[in-house]
Amino acid sequence: MNPQRIGVYGGTFDPPHLGHLILAETAADQLDLARVLFVPAADPPHKSDADMRSTADRRLALVQHAIAGNPRFAVSRVDMDRPGPHYSVDMLRLLRQEWPDAELFFLLGADSLRDLPTWSRPAELIALAALGVMPRPGVNLDIDALARTIPGVRERIHWLETPLIGLSASAIAARAAAGLSIRYQVPDAVCLYIEQNGLYSDYEPTNTPKI
């Protein structure tokens, strides 16, 4: 591993599931990362209040339980310990100050890369960190169009060969709310934490979860 290479994996993680961990581990191997920082989003601008099922502190605790035991994984409070608005570019700037000599890789899905022109200051974002891009089912990208909108983005993309994982945090929360098993979809420690704290018990999903 390269001690100067750090992956940055942001998200709501509500809850974190095995798909998150598989993708992070795969990225660490393929990008030769010394560590992957999981950064729970405090108040993501693309999410409404109705989309947030757990408090920031609960989601932080879930991530801590999820990554326990993996020496390459760590959690960062950088997004939670600062005032909003909580844009990824500002989070990356703070991490750059914390790790001035590191090569940062911002991990995101192909769907997020597709939407990158709508994010806050995308040109500054790709200057702060290279992009480790994971495939998403059914997502097709027009890289030429993206490069016209964000000059230089093509050179910052590192495509990752990761499995297509169909796990969904919202579907897992819906199963928990319905009293269905979420075992083998989230780490055992996450499953236990959700059960012990009654998380998602008041979540009202739009669709009834499938058994």
C-alpha atoms as an extended CHARMM CRD file, in Angstrom:
* protein
*
       211  EXT
         1         1  MET       CA              0.0000000000        0.0000000000        0.0000000000  PROA      1               0.0000000000
         2         2  ASN       CA              1.0400000000        3.5760000000       -0.6260000000  PROA      2               0.0000000000
         3         3  PRO       CA              1.0920000000        5.5070000000        2.6870000000  PROA      3               0.0000000000
         4         4  GLN       CA              0.4100000000        8.7390000000        0.8270000000  PROA      4               0.0000000000
         5         5  ARG       CA             -2.8190000000        7.5390000000       -0.8020000000  PROA      5               0.0000000000
         6         6  ILE       CA             -6.1170000000        8.0560000000        1.0480000000  PROA      6               0.0000000000
         7         7  GLY       CA             -9.6110000000        7.2340000000       -0.1380000000  PROA      7               0.0000000000
         8         8  VAL       CA            -12.4980000000        9.4670000000        0.9140000000  PROA      8               0.0000000000
         9         9  TYR       CA            -15.8890000000        7.7570000000        0.9980000000  PROA      9               0.0000000000
        10        10  GLY       CA            -18.7140000000       10.1410000000        1.8490000000  PROA      10              0.0000000000
        11        11  GLY       CA            -22.3810000000        9.3490000000        2.2280000000  PROA      11              0.0000000000
        12        12  THR       CA            -25.3250000000        9.3080000000        4.5610000000  PROA      12              0.0000000000
        13        13  PHE       CA            -24.7150000000        5.6340000000        5.5110000000  PROA      13              0.0000000000
        14        14  ASP       CA            -28.2670000000        5.3020000000        6.7930000000  PROA      14              0.0000000000
        15        15  PRO       CA            -27.5080000000        2.4730000000        7.4380000000  PROA      15              0.0000000000
        16        16  PRO       CA            -24.0630000000        1.3710000000        6.2040000000  PROA      16              0.0000000000
        17        17  HSD       CA            -24.3420000000       -2.0220000000        4.5320000000  PROA      17              0.0000000000
        18        18  LEU       CA            -22.0830000000       -4.7450000000        3.1960000000  PROA      18              0.0000000000
        19        19  GLY       CA            -22.1130000000       -3.1540000000       -0.2470000000  PROA      19              0.0000000000
        20        20  HSD       CA            -20.3980000000       -0.0540000000        1.1650000000  PROA      20              0.0000000000
        21        21  LEU       CA            -17.7040000000       -2.1870000000        2.7650000000  PROA      21              0.0000000000
        22        22  ILE       CA            -17.1040000000       -4.3720000000       -0.2960000000  PROA      22              0.0000000000
        23        23  LEU       CA            -16.7460000000       -1.3300000000       -2.5350000000  PROA      23              0.0000000000
        24        24  ALA       CA            -14.4070000000        0.4170000000       -0.0890000000  PROA      24              0.0000000000
        25        25  GLU       CA            -12.2070000000       -2.6700000000        0.2640000000  PROA      25              0.0000000000
        26        26  THR       CA            -12.0900000000       -3.1310000000       -3.5140000000  PROA      26              0.0000000000
        27        27  ALA       CA            -11.1380000000        0.5240000000       -3.9960000000  PROA      27              0.0000000000
        28        28  ALA       CA             -8.4040000000        0.2110000000       -1.3840000000  PROA      28              0.0000000000
        29        29  ASP       CA             -6.8890000000       -2.7180000000       -3.2690000000  PROA      29              0.0000000000
        30        30  GLN       CA             -7.1630000000       -1.2950000000       -6.7750000000  PROA      30              0.0000000000
        31        31  LEU       CA             -6.0040000000        2.2240000000       -5.9010000000  PROA      31              0.0000000000
        32        32  ASP       CA             -3.3180000000        1.0390000000       -3.4760000000  PROA      32              0.0000000000
        33        33  LEU       CA             -4.8080000000        3.0750000000       -0.6250000000  PROA      33              0.0000000000
        34        34  ALA       CA             -3.2780000000        3.1430000000        2.8340000000  PROA      34              0.0000000000
        35        35  ARG       CA             -6.6830000000        3.9150000000        4.3090000000  PROA      35              0.0000000000
        36        36  VAL       CA            -10.2540000000        4.6980000000        3.4220000000  PROA      36              0.0000000000
        37        37  LEU       CA            -11.9250000000        7.4760000000        5.3820000000  PROA      37              0.0000000000
        38        38  PHE       CA            -15.6600000000        7.0160000000        5.7810000000  PROA      38              0.0000000000
        39        39  VAL       CA            -17.1630000000       10.5070000000        6.0840000000  PROA      39              0.0000000000
        40        40  PRO       CA            -20.8010000000       10.5120000000        7.2440000000  PROA      40              0.0000000000
        41        41  ALA       CA            -22.5450000000       13.5380000000        5.7710000000  PROA      41              0.0000000000
        42        42  ALA       CA            -23.9810000000       15.8750000000        8.3920000000  PROA      42              0.0000000000
        43        43  ASP       CA            -26.5720000000       17.6420000000        6.2330000000  PROA      43              0.0000000000
        44        44  PRO       CA            -26.1600000000       16.6750000000        2.5770000000  PROA      44              0.0000000000
        45        45  PRO       CA            -27.6020000000       19.3400000000        0.2530000000  PROA      45              0.0000000000
        46        46  HSD       CA            -29.1530000000       16.7580000000       -2.0960000000  PROA      46              0.0000000000
        47        47  LYS       CA            -31.1900000000       15.1670000000        0.7050000000  PROA      47              0.0000000000
        48        48  SER       CA            -34.3890000000       16.5790000000        2.1740000000  PROA      48              0.0000000000
        49        49  ASP       CA            -35.2770000000       16.2450000000        5.8440000000  PROA      49              0.0000000000
        50        50  ALA       CA            -37.6920000000       13.4760000000        4.8920000000  PROA      50              0.0000000000
        51        51  ASP       CA            -34.8430000000       11.5080000000        3.3180000000  PROA      51              0.0000000000
        52        52  MET       CA            -32.8370000000       11.4150000000        6.5560000000  PROA      52              0.0000000000
        53        53  ARG       CA            -33.8870000000        8.4410000000        8.6560000000  PROA      53              0.0000000000
        54        54  SER       CA            -31.3360000000        8.7500000000       11.4880000000  PROA      54              0.0000000000
        55        55  THR       CA            -29.5400000000       11.5670000000       13.2680000000  PROA      55              0.0000000000
        56        56  ALA       CA            -25.9480000000       12.3500000000       12.3790000000  PROA      56              0.0000000000
        57        57  ASP       CA            -24.6860000000       10.9150000000       15.6780000000  PROA      57              0.0000000000
        58        58  ARG       CA            -26.5930000000        7.6700000000       15.1070000000  PROA      58              0.0000000000
        59        59  ARG       CA            -25.1890000000        7.3410000000       11.5900000000  PROA      59              0.0000000000
        60        60  LEU       CA            -21.6870000000        8.0110000000       12.8770000000  PROA      60              0.0000000000
        61        61  ALA       CA            -22.1040000000        5.2350000000       15.4510000000  PROA      61              0.0000000000
        62        62  LEU       CA            -23.3960000000        2.8790000000       12.7490000000  PROA      62              0.0000000000
        63        63  VAL       CA            -20.3170000000        3.5210000000       10.6140000000  PROA      63              0.0000000000
        64        64  GLN       CA            -18.0100000000        2.9800000000       13.5820000000  PROA      64              0.0000000000
        65        65  HSD       CA            -19.6410000000       -0.3870000000       14.2020000000  PROA      65              0.0000000000
        66        66  ALA       CA            -19.5250000000       -1.2760000000       10.5140000000  PROA      66              0.0000000000
        67        67  ILE       CA            -15.7890000000       -0.6790000000       10.0060000000  PROA      67              0.0000000000
        68        68  ALA       CA            -14.5220000000       -1.9830000000       13.3480000000  PROA      68              0.0000000000
        69        69  GLY       CA            -11.7240000000       -4.4840000000       12.8920000000  PROA      69              0.0000000000
        70        70  ASN       CA            -10.5110000000       -3.3050000000        9.4770000000  PROA      70              0.0000000000
        71        71  PRO       CA             -7.1690000000       -1.5170000000        9.9380000000  PROA      71              0.0000000000
        72        72  ARG       CA             -7.4680000000        0.2240000000        6.5670000000  PROA      72              0.0000000000
        73        73  PHE       CA            -10.8350000000        1.7830000000        7.4090000000  PROA      73              0.0000000000
        74        74  ALA       CA            -11.3560000000        4.8620000000        9.5810000000  PROA      74              0.0000000000
        75        75  VAL       CA            -14.1830000000        7.2900000000       10.2190000000  PROA      75              0.0000000000
        76        76  SER       CA            -13.8510000000       11.0590000000        9.9640000000  PROA      76              0.0000000000
        77        77  ARG       CA            -16.0510000000       13.6300000000       11.6960000000  PROA      77              0.0000000000
        78        78  VAL       CA            -14.8520000000       16.3840000000        9.3760000000  PROA      78              0.0000000000
        79        79  ASP       CA            -18.3100000000       16.9150000000        7.8750000000  PROA      79              0.0000000000
        80        80  MET       CA            -20.1050000000       16.7670000000       11.2220000000  PROA      80              0.0000000000
        81        81  ASP       CA            -17.8610000000       19.1630000000       13.1080000000  PROA      81              0.0000000000
        82        82  ARG       CA            -18.3570000000       22.1260000000       10.7930000000  PROA      82              0.0000000000
        83        83  PRO       CA            -21.2190000000       24.4720000000        9.9980000000  PROA      83              0.0000000000
        84        84  GLY       CA            -23.2410000000       24.0090000000        6.8110000000  PROA      84              0.0000000000
        85        85  PRO       CA            -23.9020000000       24.0290000000        4.0180000000  PROA      85              0.0000000000
        86        86  HSD       CA            -22.1840000000       20.6750000000        3.7340000000  PROA      86              0.0000000000
        87        87  TYR       CA            -20.7350000000       20.4670000000        0.2450000000  PROA      87              0.0000000000
        88        88  SER       CA            -18.2590000000       17.7420000000       -0.6910000000  PROA      88              0.0000000000
        89        89  VAL       CA            -15.7690000000       20.2740000000       -2.0220000000  PROA      89              0.0000000000
        90        90  ASP       CA            -15.5460000000       21.9780000000        1.3770000000  PROA      90              0.0000000000
        91        91  MET       CA            -15.1320000000       18.6410000000        3.1270000000  PROA      91              0.0000000000
        92        92  LEU       CA            -12.2670000000       17.7560000000        0.7690000000  PROA      92              0.0000000000
        93        93  ARG       CA            -10.5900000000       21.1080000000        1.3800000000  PROA      93              0.0000000000
        94        94  LEU       CA            -10.5680000000       20.4200000000        5.1240000000  PROA      94              0.0000000000
        95        95  LEU       CA             -9.1480000000       16.9430000000        4.5730000000  PROA      95              0.0000000000
        96        96  ARG       CA             -6.4800000000       18.4440000000        2.3280000000  PROA      96              0.0000000000
        97        97  GLN       CA             -5.4720000000       20.7060000000        5.2160000000  PROA      97              0.0000000000
        98        98  GLU       CA             -5.3970000000       17.7020000000        7.5510000000  PROA      98              0.0000000000
        99        99  TRP       CA             -3.4080000000       15.5510000000        5.1150000000  PROA      99              0.0000000000
       100       100  PRO       CA             -1.3350000000       18.0950000000        3.1100000000  PROA      100             0.0000000000
       101       101  ASP       CA              1.0590000000       15.5150000000        1.6450000000  PROA      101             0.0000000000
       102       102  ALA       CA             -1.5030000000       12.8410000000        0.7960000000  PROA      102             0.0000000000
       103       103  GLU       CA             -2.9530000000       11.9690000000       -2.5810000000  PROA      103             0.0000000000
       104       104  LEU       CA             -6.7110000000       11.9970000000       -2.0660000000  PROA      104             0.0000000000
       105       105  PHE       CA             -9.1370000000        9.8110000000       -4.0030000000  PROA      105             0.0000000000
       106       106  PHE       CA            -12.8010000000       10.7460000000       -3.7310000000  PROA      106             0.0000000000
       107       107  LEU       CA            -14.8420000000        7.5450000000       -4.0590000000  PROA      107             0.0000000000
       108       108  LEU       CA            -18.1920000000        7.8760000000       -5.7930000000  PROA      108             0.0000000000
       109       109  GLY       CA            -20.5830000000        5.9400000000       -7.9540000000  PROA      109             0.0000000000
       110       110  ALA       CA            -21.0410000000        6.3880000000      -11.6820000000  PROA      110             0.0000000000
       111       111  ASP       CA            -24.4320000000        7.9770000000      -10.9900000000  PROA      111             0.0000000000
       112       112  SER       CA            -22.7870000000       10.6530000000       -8.8420000000  PROA      112             0.0000000000
       113       113  LEU       CA            -20.1260000000       11.2450000000      -11.4960000000  PROA      113             0.0000000000
       114       114  ARG       CA            -22.9050000000       11.7270000000      -14.0330000000  PROA      114             0.0000000000
       115       115  ASP       CA            -24.4630000000       14.3800000000      -11.7800000000  PROA      115             0.0000000000
       116       116  LEU       CA            -21.1600000000       16.0430000000      -10.8620000000  PROA      116             0.0000000000
       117       117  PRO       CA            -21.8250000000       19.1720000000      -12.9970000000  PROA      117             0.0000000000
       118       118  THR       CA            -24.7520000000       19.9600000000      -10.6670000000  PROA      118             0.0000000000
       119       119  TRP       CA            -22.5520000000       19.8260000000       -7.5540000000  PROA      119             0.0000000000
       120       120  SER       CA            -21.0060000000       22.8590000000       -5.9080000000  PROA      120             0.0000000000
       121       121  ARG       CA            -17.7050000000       23.8920000000       -7.5560000000  PROA      121             0.0000000000
       122       122  PRO       CA            -16.9130000000       20.6130000000       -9.3710000000  PROA      122             0.0000000000
       123       123  ALA       CA            -13.7300000000       22.0090000000      -10.9660000000  PROA      123             0.0000000000
       124       124  GLU       CA            -12.3450000000       22.7800000000       -7.5120000000  PROA      124             0.0000000000
       125       125  LEU       CA            -13.4040000000       19.3510000000       -6.2870000000  PROA      125             0.0000000000
       126       126  ILE       CA            -11.4060000000       17.4740000000       -8.9400000000  PROA      126             0.0000000000
       127       127  ALA       CA             -8.4130000000       19.7020000000       -8.2150000000  PROA      127             0.0000000000
       128       128  LEU       CA             -8.5110000000       18.6040000000       -4.5760000000  PROA      128             0.0000000000
       129       129  ALA       CA             -8.9470000000       14.8900000000       -5.2120000000  PROA      129             0.0000000000
       130       130  ALA       CA             -8.8080000000       12.3390000000       -7.9890000000  PROA      130             0.0000000000
       131       131  LEU       CA            -11.9980000000       10.3410000000       -8.5410000000  PROA      131             0.0000000000
       132       132  GLY       CA            -12.3270000000        6.6270000000       -7.8570000000  PROA      132             0.0000000000
       133       133  VAL       CA            -15.4750000000        5.7530000000       -9.7690000000  PROA      133             0.0000000000
       134       134  MET       CA            -17.5250000000        2.6400000000       -9.0670000000  PROA      134             0.0000000000
       135       135  PRO       CA            -20.0430000000        1.2490000000      -11.5730000000  PROA      135             0.0000000000
       136       136  ARG       CA            -23.7480000000        1.4510000000      -10.8930000000  PROA      136             0.0000000000
       137       137  PRO       CA            -26.3980000000       -0.7900000000      -12.4460000000  PROA      137             0.0000000000
       138       138  GLY       CA            -28.0770000000        0.8340000000      -15.4360000000  PROA      138             0.0000000000
       139       139  VAL       CA            -25.9280000000        3.9870000000      -15.4240000000  PROA      139             0.0000000000
       140       140  ASN       CA            -24.4290000000        5.0240000000      -18.7580000000  PROA      140             0.0000000000
       141       141  LEU       CA            -22.0750000000        7.9860000000      -18.8870000000  PROA      141             0.0000000000
       142       142  ASP       CA            -21.2940000000       10.4280000000      -21.6750000000  PROA      142             0.0000000000
       143       143  ILE       CA            -17.7030000000       11.1820000000      -20.7150000000  PROA      143             0.0000000000
       144       144  ASP       CA            -17.2150000000       13.5710000000      -23.6550000000  PROA      144             0.0000000000
       145       145  ALA       CA            -20.1430000000       15.7110000000      -22.5150000000  PROA      145             0.0000000000
       146       146  LEU       CA            -18.9290000000       15.5710000000      -18.9230000000  PROA      146             0.0000000000
       147       147  ALA       CA            -15.4410000000       16.6910000000      -19.9830000000  PROA      147             0.0000000000
       148       148  ARG       CA            -16.8910000000       19.6260000000      -21.8960000000  PROA      148             0.0000000000
       149       149  THR       CA            -18.7230000000       20.7450000000      -18.7650000000  PROA      149             0.0000000000
       150       150  ILE       CA            -15.8260000000       20.0810000000      -16.3600000000  PROA      150             0.0000000000
       151       151  PRO       CA            -12.5330000000       20.4770000000      -18.2330000000  PROA      151             0.0000000000
       152       152  GLY       CA             -9.8430000000       18.0850000000      -17.0280000000  PROA      152             0.0000000000
       153       153  VAL       CA            -12.2300000000       15.6360000000      -15.3700000000  PROA      153             0.0000000000
       154       154  ARG       CA            -11.3290000000       12.7880000000      -17.7320000000  PROA      154             0.0000000000
       155       155  GLU       CA             -7.7360000000       12.7820000000      -16.4910000000  PROA      155             0.0000000000
       156       156  ARG       CA             -8.8780000000       12.6440000000      -12.8580000000  PROA      156             0.0000000000
       157       157  ILE       CA            -11.0560000000        9.5390000000      -13.2320000000  PROA      157             0.0000000000
       158       158  HSD       CA             -9.8340000000        6.1320000000      -12.0760000000  PROA      158             0.0000000000
       159       159  TRP       CA            -12.3240000000        3.4490000000      -13.0640000000  PROA      159             0.0000000000
       160       160  LEU       CA            -12.7450000000        0.6910000000      -10.4990000000  PROA      160             0.0000000000
       161       161  GLU       CA            -13.6380000000       -2.8860000000      -11.3160000000  PROA      161             0.0000000000
       162       162  THR       CA            -16.1330000000       -3.5080000000       -8.5430000000  PROA      162             0.0000000000
       163       163  PRO       CA            -19.0580000000       -5.9110000000       -8.3270000000  PROA      163             0.0000000000
       164       164  LEU       CA            -22.5160000000       -4.5500000000       -9.0820000000  PROA      164             0.0000000000
       165       165  ILE       CA            -24.1890000000       -4.7060000000       -5.6830000000  PROA      165             0.0000000000
       166       166  GLY       CA            -27.9220000000       -4.1970000000       -5.4840000000  PROA      166             0.0000000000
       167       167  LEU       CA            -28.1230000000       -3.4330000000       -1.7620000000  PROA      167             0.0000000000
       168       168  SER       CA            -30.0010000000       -0.2380000000       -0.8760000000  PROA      168             0.0000000000
       169       169  ALA       CA            -29.8710000000        1.5660000000        2.4680000000  PROA      169             0.0000000000
       170       170  SER       CA            -33.4870000000        2.7030000000        2.0960000000  PROA      170             0.0000000000
       171       171  ALA       CA            -34.6380000000       -0.8560000000        1.3560000000  PROA      171             0.0000000000
       172       172  ILE       CA            -32.7140000000       -2.1620000000        4.3600000000  PROA      172             0.0000000000
       173       173  ALA       CA            -34.2770000000        0.5150000000        6.5920000000  PROA      173             0.0000000000
       174       174  ALA       CA            -37.7000000000       -0.4440000000        5.2390000000  PROA      174             0.0000000000
       175       175  ARG       CA            -37.0910000000       -4.0920000000        6.1100000000  PROA      175             0.0000000000
       176       176  ALA       CA            -36.0270000000       -3.1300000000        9.6330000000  PROA      176             0.0000000000
       177       177  ALA       CA            -39.1440000000       -0.9610000000        9.9950000000  PROA      177             0.0000000000
       178       178  ALA       CA            -41.3120000000       -3.9160000000        8.9300000000  PROA      178             0.0000000000
       179       179  GLY       CA            -39.6500000000       -6.2420000000       11.4160000000  PROA      179             0.0000000000
       180       180  LEU       CA            -37.9560000000       -8.2680000000        8.6700000000  PROA      180             0.0000000000
       181       181  SER       CA            -34.4410000000       -9.6400000000        8.9360000000  PROA      181             0.0000000000
       182       182  ILE       CA            -31.5600000000       -7.5120000000        7.6600000000  PROA      182             0.0000000000
       183       183  ARG       CA            -28.9600000000      -10.1110000000        8.5530000000  PROA      183             0.0000000000
       184       184  TYR       CA            -26.3540000000      -10.7000000000        5.8150000000  PROA      184             0.0000000000
       185       185  GLN       CA            -27.1530000000       -7.2630000000        4.3860000000  PROA      185             0.0000000000
       186       186  VAL       CA            -25.3880000000       -5.2690000000        7.0880000000  PROA      186             0.0000000000
       187       187  PRO       CA            -22.4870000000       -6.2550000000        9.3760000000  PROA      187             0.0000000000
       188       188  ASP       CA            -23.5850000000       -8.1700000000       12.4770000000  PROA      188             0.0000000000
       189       189  ALA       CA            -22.5270000000       -5.2840000000       14.7470000000  PROA      189             0.0000000000
       190       190  VAL       CA            -24.6830000000       -2.8720000000       12.7320000000  PROA      190             0.0000000000
       191       191  CYS       CA            -27.6270000000       -5.2580000000       12.8580000000  PROA      191             0.0000000000
       192       192  LEU       CA            -27.3050000000       -5.5450000000       16.6370000000  PROA      192             0.0000000000
       193       193  TYR       CA            -27.0000000000       -1.7660000000       17.0960000000  PROA      193             0.0000000000
       194       194  ILE       CA            -30.1360000000       -1.1880000000       15.0250000000  PROA      194             0.0000000000
       195       195  GLU       CA            -32.0640000000       -3.7680000000       17.0440000000  PROA      195             0.0000000000
       196       196  GLN       CA            -30.8660000000       -2.5470000000       20.4370000000  PROA      196             0.0000000000
       197       197  ASN       CA            -31.6480000000        1.0980000000       19.6770000000  PROA      197             0.0000000000
       198       198  GLY       CA            -34.8790000000        0.5750000000       17.7820000000  PROA      198             0.0000000000
       199       199  LEU       CA            -33.6150000000        2.4000000000       14.7180000000  PROA      199             0.0000000000
       200       200  TYR       CA            -36.0070000000        2.7830000000       11.7900000000  PROA      200             0.0000000000
       201       201  SER       CA            -38.9580000000        1.6420000000       13.9160000000  PROA      201             0.0000000000
       202       202  ASP       CA            -40.8180000000        4.8460000000       12.9790000000  PROA      202             0.0000000000
       203       203  TYR       CA            -39.6070000000        4.9140000000        9.3670000000  PROA      203             0.0000000000
       204       204  GLU       CA            -42.4830000000        4.9200000000        6.8930000000  PROA      204             0.0000000000
       205       205  PRO       CA            -41.1780000000        3.6800000000        3.5450000000  PROA      205             0.0000000000
       206       206  THR       CA            -42.9640000000        4.4970000000        0.3130000000  PROA      206             0.0000000000
       207       207  ASN       CA            -42.9620000000        0.8630000000       -0.8120000000  PROA      207             0.0000000000
       208       208  THR       CA            -43.5620000000       -2.2750000000        1.2100000000  PROA      208             0.0000000000
       209       209  PRO       CA            -40.3320000000       -4.2830000000        1.4480000000  PROA      209             0.0000000000
       210       210  LYS       CA            -40.1990000000       -7.6610000000       -0.2570000000  PROA      210             0.0000000000
       211       211  ILE       CA            -39.6830000000      -10.7180000000        1.9180000000  PROA      211             0.0000000000
